[in-house]
């Protein structure tokens, strides 16, 4: 691959790194941040601090501000992508990223909890844009033959961001009373690096040719991304883009160049791919992985790991995510998206059953020491880590790339906006409801996830097509063909295109 292609991919996925980093950064120093919330109130009003419930509520507000910002950014990301372009869109939204990092970094010195909340909202807004724009840009510049491998790099950046935030968030590093503002402010570093790099990489050739009708600029962009490719192959790729543009203009039922969210939701020909995209994102976020990230430390404590060592053991979850994502990169274009995603869901289903069994066995032990001696805690930890392995195998990365593969150029930004919004909403839902589920269901708290995984495994077994090595146009034709809702293309893949 051309060096410029590597540079463009790296520049784009720095946004996904920020998404992963900011998702995890606030969790480790949570107690230190809660103390800051209390102290800021005392300093301003010279009275006793908030009640514990009030502090927890205000901390949840800081956590939730990130998610609300993400939903808004995700929903409007399609407009930004079409208005300014994929590359310039990524560049322009850095203003929210840098602003958020600065507000969070100086919130403690300014003794302002409000700055922390606004900063979290601003960085969430940027991350919402990143989760839509980065996968879109990466998928549009990737060669078809290795589109899956390159698409997985988005998830690799997310997992690396999470792991780095876990490491820096340790109470021996920056997860301290004095260090947490620097931890949250560090997210500005990849933002500044992205600002420095993006002006030197090309815009998406597909955007230039299909959306802007700038064929010459599109050719130059493609040539810079395909230095090692023959002129004939470049011409063939350009011809395919021009053909897609001409066909979309001629389309009588739906003008693909004017597909907004309303048209996307009402178009019968786009209904099935949109359904599949939403199911993919829900299978990722409603699987229970978010709950495991939030509560993995408690799971490790239950196995007998000392409380002071539990955060280090939790790093194993992040490390497994990074390692397994690396493993899936060469598999994505060999085994295919369908095989990996369904295998991942099947493995998660199996180990969610084992997690539920382990939680029930633990609850039955009145003496925790007996539970540790019986190996129940180890059983729970092994089941949890195995669950994470299968999540990273497919459900962790494939939903971020599948939307760009199921939709042609016209409806793609709107589809990504809807899918990204659904992803953030599901994240918010699990994050806020799981503690309630733990209180109400106790040892059965993982049962709802078990049922959800089984449901999406069945749905996607029927409707998720294999996109490996196929052009977007061929995939789109397959899913809009008569009888597509029967899922026949998965029972007769040889006739899919």
Buried (B, 14 or more C-beta within 10 A) or exposed (E): BBEBBEBBBBBBBBBBBBBBBBBBBBBBBBBBBBBBBBBBBEEEEEEEBBEEEEBBEBBEBBBBBBBBBBBBBBBBBBBBBBEBBBBBBBBBBBBBBBBBBBBBBBBBEEEBBEBBBBBBBBBBBBBBBBBBBBBBBBBBBBBBEBBBBBBBBBBBBBBBBBBBBBBBBBBEBBBBBEBBBBBBBBBBEBBBBBBEBBEEBBBBBBBBBBBEEBBEBBBBBBBBBBEEBEEEEBEEBBEBBBEBBEEBEEBEEBEBBEBBBEBBEEBEBBBBBBBBBBBBBBBBBBBBBBBBBBBBBEBBBBBBBEEEEBBBBBBBBBBBBBBBBBEBBEBBBEBBBBBBBBBBBBBBBBBBBBBBBBBBBBEEBEEBEEBBEEBBBBBBBBBBBBBBBBBBBBBBBBBBBBBBBBBBBBBBBBBBBBBBBBBBBBBBBBBEEBBEBBEEBEBBBBBBBBEBBBBBBEBBBEBBBBBBBBBBBEBBBBBBBEEBEEBBBBEEBEEBB
